[in-house]
Amino acid sequence: MIGIFSSPAIEAGAGRRGPYAAPAGAGFIRRQRLERGLTQPEAAKHCRVSLRSFQRAESGDYVDPSTRRAIERALGAAW
């Protein structure tokens, strides 16, 4: 018998949000923010983006690529 939650991406306790991996830049943004000792609101203000956009970029959710690039540059990415 196949259970309702037969997909490993939606099983409780799987430790994953879904079948898609977070973009590579998401870890960089969090690391850079923490190295600078900034809170998310402070970092968003420094990067000149809304708090919600910053939170999305840091968590790996979709944000416009130009916004992600602007955040990474403001936090010190060498482009």
Secondary structure, 3 states (H helix, E strand, C coil): CCCCCCCHHHCCCCCCCCCCCCCCHHHHHHHHHHHCCCCHHHHHHHHCCCHHHHHHHHHCCCCCHHHHHHHHHHCCCCC
